[in-house]
């Protein structure tokens, strides 16, 4: 599977972590990793309308730098989804701080696959919060649907409310079918923060664990 490692080209810690990520694939099979320069506020072009009552809309009203950073993050995903559709094959989106710990064995999944499930609610990830510390994904060696007690739901007051939300976007795979659905959601419904926009209202969500996080979270999505 092609894996696109996204990094910030003018940010030394991001570059170093992306190189760590790339090296982590060396002892695993089934992956075709490449480094990909991410979109930043400096390179941000046009983007879809912001979804009503979204978290991204709050940033637009409150903090211009944070808003442009979050929009840039979201547009990295839209650009990636477009690439998946063009390639017409499943691909993986990898953030600079992801570390590969498992080989890709042509697993079958439907639309969207979390690839770092066992680590998303644990430090150094920012979702490693007290209220989630007791949750554990049921163990699995193949893609599996989210359990009924999955704790992370979309809470903004719009039609996505109550859907299961992505636990960050550190490492995931998506099929052309899923990518088309997400592009449709972004362009027809409006843009939200990337891990809010990826939700079970818009796409079928499955999980397994083939990645973990680097030791340090650079928190670049909060502003660079």
C-alpha positions, 0 to 999 in steps of 0.5 A: 500500500502506498503511504504518504508521510506528511510533514512541514517543509520549513519546520526542522522537528517535523522534518526529523520526525518524518524521517523517523517515520520513513525509516520505521517502514524499513523493517516492515513489508507491504508498504510503499512510503514517500515523504509529502510536503504538507499544506501550511497557512503560507501555501493555503489556497482556495478551500470549501465553505466552512460547515455551519456550527462546526469547530472550524467555524469557532476558530474562524471567529476566535483565532485567525492563525489557529483557523488557517492552520486547521484549514491547512490540515484539513486541506492536506486530507482533501488533497490526499483523498483526491490522490486516492481517487486518481490512483484508484487504490487504497492509500495511507495518510501518515502524519510526521509523528507516526511510527510503523510497527506492522506490515501491510498484508493486503487487509480488506476494509470497506472505506476508512481504516484507523491504523493506530487504534491501540495508541490514540487514547494514550500519551503522547497523543493529545487524546490521551485524556483522563476521560478516555483512559479506561477505554480499550479497543477490542483486540483484532488482527484484521480490520474491524468495525468500531465497538458500540462503546467507542467514546468519541462522538461529534458534539457540534450542533449540526447534522453530524452530531452523535456520529463516531469521530476519528481519533485524530488523523495520525495514521489511517487508510482509505479506499477510493470509495471512502475518499469519494464520500469524504470529498463529497462531505467536504464540498457539499456539507462544508469543511470542519477540522479534519478529525471532526469531518471524518466521522461515521455519518460520512464514512464507514469507520474500521480499525486495527493497529499497525502504527504508534506515535513518536515519543514527542507530540509537536502539536503543530496543528495548534499553530506554527 
